[in-house]
Amino acid sequence: MINHLMTGLMHATVIEDGMKPGAAMPALQTFLWFVAAPIALFVGISVIVIISSADRRKSYSSGDLTRID
């Protein structure tokens, strides 16, 4: 198992021909892309779903309680 783990780590650190790694991302940009953006998307989608599926309240009279819409 350790041999398999070490082999995987060695392959992860090897730069193959034609690979050109870009500049490192600053910490703030990394946080925005990988933490803040997914949370904002989740909250935004959740709000849209809650608003679109919310029941529309109507004023009911006592006779309307036995009727199913």
Sequence and secondary structure as in RCSB ss.txt:
>XXXX:A:sequence
MINHLMTGLMHATVIEDGMKPGAAMPALQTFLWFVAAPIALFVGISVIVIISSADRRKSYSSGDLTRID
>XXXX:A:secstr
 HHHHHHHHHHHH   TT        HHHHHIIIIIHHHHHHHHHHHHHHHHH        GGGGG   
